[in-house]
Amino acid sequence: MTERPTRIAVKRTARSGGVVMPGERIVPEEVPIAFSYGGSTHAVMMGTPADLEDFAIGFSLTEGIISEVGQIAGVEIIEGDKGIDVQISLVDEVAAALTARRRSMAGPVGCGLCGIESIEQAVRKVPDVSAVSLNVSYRDIIEAVSLLNGAQPLHRETHAVHGAGFYLPGKGQLSVREDVGRHNALDKLCGAVIARQQSGAQGIVAVTSRLSVEMVQKAAILGSSILVAISAPTALAIRTADEAGMTLVALVRGEDFEIFTRPHRIQPESISDVA
């Protein structure tokens, strides 16, 4: 199977410094990605055609279809003319449970809640991570975002995709995933973490997007107690993180950041770090 390209060169006309000139720009590819279970399509997401096995695992986890990677019996990726069909085989008991609750949904880029059936699903209760004892330093927060920014080749070329990274204090950024959709990038990261049998409770999840409630939900499902972002959180994301016992850090810009919930997990390195 020939892998579909994740970026292409397109013609464009640019105005810069008062001068108009023709040229090219690298832009990210975006394709429909269908997730099928037992031969039936469960969801179609618009996304970047890369790391699709991680995407399948992470999506299955954060959608509540599986609770561990061993419940997936296999993943087959089938290229089509107009998109990609990711066929996911589940172990028997999990497949039976999915059949009982099967629903269809379609999720465009930037929308992680499209197709849900009720308000209750939108504000579903997230796992409680308050007992996670991970403690990190101010420097860990800064480094988690700095290393994420440096590990996004597709973003460097296109300036048009989101990134999500899993940072382990003392070891650095263990996994980074990119996608045109911020929810997709985080799902891919969740898949990468559990596929490698890493514990979400051991590290920091860092993202390049704003912090909406579904980003909090996904990080909590992974088991992470610290979620860090470059952009700001929504009010519901803050409330949800606090109720889940999660430390929420946002607006990380260089050495500066803001802590919105559960600040006890983040310790200064020295007395000069305390205002």
Secondary structure as a PSIPRED ss2 file (coil, helix, strand):
# PSIPRED VFORMAT (PSIPRED V4.0)

   1 M C   1.000  0.000  0.000
   2 T C   1.000  0.000  0.000
   3 E C   1.000  0.000  0.000
   4 R C   1.000  0.000  0.000
   5 P C   1.000  0.000  0.000
   6 T C   1.000  0.000  0.000
   7 R E   0.000  0.000  1.000
   8 I E   0.000  0.000  1.000
   9 A E   0.000  0.000  1.000
  10 V E   0.000  0.000  1.000
  11 K E   0.000  0.000  1.000
  12 R E   0.000  0.000  1.000
  13 T E   0.000  0.000  1.000
  14 A E   0.000  0.000  1.000
  15 R E   0.000  0.000  1.000
  16 S E   0.000  0.000  1.000
  17 G C   1.000  0.000  0.000
  18 G C   1.000  0.000  0.000
  19 V E   0.000  0.000  1.000
  20 V E   0.000  0.000  1.000
  21 M E   0.000  0.000  1.000
  22 P E   0.000  0.000  1.000
  23 G E   0.000  0.000  1.000
  24 E E   0.000  0.000  1.000
  25 R E   0.000  0.000  1.000
  26 I E   0.000  0.000  1.000
  27 V E   0.000  0.000  1.000
  28 P E   0.000  0.000  1.000
  29 E C   1.000  0.000  0.000
  30 E C   1.000  0.000  0.000
  31 V E   0.000  0.000  1.000
  32 P E   0.000  0.000  1.000
  33 I E   0.000  0.000  1.000
  34 A E   0.000  0.000  1.000
  35 F E   0.000  0.000  1.000
  36 S E   0.000  0.000  1.000
  37 Y E   0.000  0.000  1.000
  38 G C   1.000  0.000  0.000
  39 G C   1.000  0.000  0.000
  40 S E   0.000  0.000  1.000
  41 T E   0.000  0.000  1.000
  42 H E   0.000  0.000  1.000
  43 A E   0.000  0.000  1.000
  44 V E   0.000  0.000  1.000
  45 M E   0.000  0.000  1.000
  46 M E   0.000  0.000  1.000
  47 G E   0.000  0.000  1.000
  48 T C   1.000  0.000  0.000
  49 P C   1.000  0.000  0.000
  50 A C   1.000  0.000  0.000
  51 D C   1.000  0.000  0.000
  52 L H   0.000  1.000  0.000
  53 E H   0.000  1.000  0.000
  54 D H   0.000  1.000  0.000
  55 F H   0.000  1.000  0.000
  56 A H   0.000  1.000  0.000
  57 I H   0.000  1.000  0.000
  58 G H   0.000  1.000  0.000
  59 F H   0.000  1.000  0.000
  60 S H   0.000  1.000  0.000
  61 L H   0.000  1.000  0.000
  62 T H   0.000  1.000  0.000
  63 E C   1.000  0.000  0.000
  64 G C   1.000  0.000  0.000
  65 I C   1.000  0.000  0.000
  66 I C   1.000  0.000  0.000
  67 S C   1.000  0.000  0.000
  68 E C   1.000  0.000  0.000
  69 V H   0.000  1.000  0.000
  70 G H   0.000  1.000  0.000
  71 Q H   0.000  1.000  0.000
  72 I E   0.000  0.000  1.000
  73 A E   0.000  0.000  1.000
  74 G E   0.000  0.000  1.000
  75 V E   0.000  0.000  1.000
  76 E E   0.000  0.000  1.000
  77 I E   0.000  0.000  1.000
  78 I E   0.000  0.000  1.000
  79 E E   0.000  0.000  1.000
  80 G C   1.000  0.000  0.000
  81 D C   1.000  0.000  0.000
  82 K C   1.000  0.000  0.000
  83 G C   1.000  0.000  0.000
  84 I E   0.000  0.000  1.000
  85 D E   0.000  0.000  1.000
  86 V E   0.000  0.000  1.000
  87 Q E   0.000  0.000  1.000
  88 I E   0.000  0.000  1.000
  89 S E   0.000  0.000  1.000
  90 L E   0.000  0.000  1.000
  91 V C   1.000  0.000  0.000
  92 D H   0.000  1.000  0.000
  93 E H   0.000  1.000  0.000
  94 V H   0.000  1.000  0.000
  95 A H   0.000  1.000  0.000
  96 A H   0.000  1.000  0.000
  97 A H   0.000  1.000  0.000
  98 L H   0.000  1.000  0.000
  99 T H   0.000  1.000  0.000
 100 A H   0.000  1.000  0.000
 101 R H   0.000  1.000  0.000
 102 R C   1.000  0.000  0.000
 103 R C   1.000  0.000  0.000
 104 S C   1.000  0.000  0.000
 105 M E   0.000  0.000  1.000
 106 A E   0.000  0.000  1.000
 107 G E   0.000  0.000  1.000
 108 P C   1.000  0.000  0.000
 109 V C   1.000  0.000  0.000
 110 G C   1.000  0.000  0.000
 111 C C   1.000  0.000  0.000
 112 G C   1.000  0.000  0.000
 113 L C   1.000  0.000  0.000
 114 C C   1.000  0.000  0.000
 115 G C   1.000  0.000  0.000
 116 I C   1.000  0.000  0.000
 117 E C   1.000  0.000  0.000
 118 S C   1.000  0.000  0.000
 119 I H   0.000  1.000  0.000
 120 E H   0.000  1.000  0.000
 121 Q H   0.000  1.000  0.000
 122 A H   0.000  1.000  0.000
 123 V C   1.000  0.000  0.000
 124 R C   1.000  0.000  0.000
 125 K C   1.000  0.000  0.000
 126 V C   1.000  0.000  0.000
 127 P C   1.000  0.000  0.000
 128 D C   1.000  0.000  0.000
 129 V C   1.000  0.000  0.000
 130 S C   1.000  0.000  0.000
 131 A C   1.000  0.000  0.000
 132 V C   1.000  0.000  0.000
 133 S C   1.000  0.000  0.000
 134 L C   1.000  0.000  0.000
 135 N C   1.000  0.000  0.000
 136 V E   0.000  0.000  1.000
 137 S E   0.000  0.000  1.000
 138 Y H   0.000  1.000  0.000
 139 R H   0.000  1.000  0.000
 140 D H   0.000  1.000  0.000
 141 I H   0.000  1.000  0.000
 142 I H   0.000  1.000  0.000
 143 E H   0.000  1.000  0.000
 144 A H   0.000  1.000  0.000
 145 V H   0.000  1.000  0.000
 146 S H   0.000  1.000  0.000
 147 L H   0.000  1.000  0.000
 148 L H   0.000  1.000  0.000
 149 N H   0.000  1.000  0.000
 150 G C   1.000  0.000  0.000
 151 A C   1.000  0.000  0.000
 152 Q C   1.000  0.000  0.000
 153 P H   0.000  1.000  0.000
 154 L H   0.000  1.000  0.000
 155 H H   0.000  1.000  0.000
 156 R H   0.000  1.000  0.000
 157 E H   0.000  1.000  0.000
 158 T H   0.000  1.000  0.000
 159 H C   1.000  0.000  0.000
 160 A C   1.000  0.000  0.000
 161 V C   1.000  0.000  0.000
 162 H E   0.000  0.000  1.000
 163 G E   0.000  0.000  1.000
 164 A E   0.000  0.000  1.000
 165 G E   0.000  0.000  1.000
 166 F E   0.000  0.000  1.000
 167 Y E   0.000  0.000  1.000
 168 L E   0.000  0.000  1.000
 169 P C   1.000  0.000  0.000
 170 G C   1.000  0.000  0.000
 171 K C   1.000  0.000  0.000
 172 G E   0.000  0.000  1.000
 173 Q E   0.000  0.000  1.000
 174 L E   0.000  0.000  1.000
 175 S E   0.000  0.000  1.000
 176 V E   0.000  0.000  1.000
 177 R E   0.000  0.000  1.000
 178 E E   0.000  0.000  1.000
 179 D E   0.000  0.000  1.000
 180 V C   1.000  0.000  0.000
 181 G C   1.000  0.000  0.000
 182 R H   0.000  1.000  0.000
 183 H H   0.000  1.000  0.000
 184 N H   0.000  1.000  0.000
 185 A H   0.000  1.000  0.000
 186 L H   0.000  1.000  0.000
 187 D H   0.000  1.000  0.000
 188 K H   0.000  1.000  0.000
 189 L H   0.000  1.000  0.000
 190 C H   0.000  1.000  0.000
 191 G H   0.000  1.000  0.000
 192 A H   0.000  1.000  0.000
 193 V H   0.000  1.000  0.000
 194 I H   0.000  1.000  0.000
 195 A H   0.000  1.000  0.000
 196 R C   1.000  0.000  0.000
 197 Q C   1.000  0.000  0.000
 198 Q C   1.000  0.000  0.000
 199 S C   1.000  0.000  0.000
 200 G H   0.000  1.000  0.000
 201 A H   0.000  1.000  0.000
 202 Q H   0.000  1.000  0.000
 203 G C   1.000  0.000  0.000
 204 I E   0.000  0.000  1.000
 205 V E   0.000  0.000  1.000
 206 A E   0.000  0.000  1.000
 207 V E   0.000  0.000  1.000
 208 T C   1.000  0.000  0.000
 209 S C   1.000  0.000  0.000
 210 R C   1.000  0.000  0.000
 211 L E   0.000  0.000  1.000
 212 S C   1.000  0.000  0.000
 213 V H   0.000  1.000  0.000
 214 E H   0.000  1.000  0.000
 215 M H   0.000  1.000  0.000
 216 V H   0.000  1.000  0.000
 217 Q H   0.000  1.000  0.000
 218 K H   0.000  1.000  0.000
 219 A H   0.000  1.000  0.000
 220 A H   0.000  1.000  0.000
 221 I H   0.000  1.000  0.000
 222 L H   0.000  1.000  0.000
 223 G C   1.000  0.000  0.000
 224 S C   1.000  0.000  0.000
 225 S C   1.000  0.000  0.000
 226 I E   0.000  0.000  1.000
 227 L E   0.000  0.000  1.000
 228 V E   0.000  0.000  1.000
 229 A E   0.000  0.000  1.000
 230 I C   1.000  0.000  0.000
 231 S C   1.000  0.000  0.000
 232 A C   1.000  0.000  0.000
 233 P E   0.000  0.000  1.000
 234 T C   1.000  0.000  0.000
 235 A H   0.000  1.000  0.000
 236 L H   0.000  1.000  0.000
 237 A H   0.000  1.000  0.000
 238 I H   0.000  1.000  0.000
 239 R H   0.000  1.000  0.000
 240 T H   0.000  1.000  0.000
 241 A H   0.000  1.000  0.000
 242 D H   0.000  1.000  0.000
 243 E H   0.000  1.000  0.000
 244 A H   0.000  1.000  0.000
 245 G C   1.000  0.000  0.000
 246 M C   1.000  0.000  0.000
 247 T E   0.000  0.000  1.000
 248 L E   0.000  0.000  1.000
 249 V E   0.000  0.000  1.000
 250 A E   0.000  0.000  1.000
 251 L E   0.000  0.000  1.000
 252 V E   0.000  0.000  1.000
 253 R E   0.000  0.000  1.000
 254 G C   1.000  0.000  0.000
 255 E C   1.000  0.000  0.000
 256 D E   0.000  0.000  1.000
 257 F E   0.000  0.000  1.000
 258 E E   0.000  0.000  1.000
 259 I E   0.000  0.000  1.000
 260 F E   0.000  0.000  1.000
 261 T E   0.000  0.000  1.000
 262 R C   1.000  0.000  0.000
 263 P H   0.000  1.000  0.000
 264 H H   0.000  1.000  0.000
 265 R H   0.000  1.000  0.000
 266 I E   0.000  0.000  1.000
 267 Q E   0.000  0.000  1.000
 268 P C   1.000  0.000  0.000
 269 E C   1.000  0.000  0.000
 270 S C   1.000  0.000  0.000
 271 I H   0.000  1.000  0.000
 272 S H   0.000  1.000  0.000
 273 D H   0.000  1.000  0.000
 274 V C   1.000  0.000  0.000
 275 A C   1.000  0.000  0.000
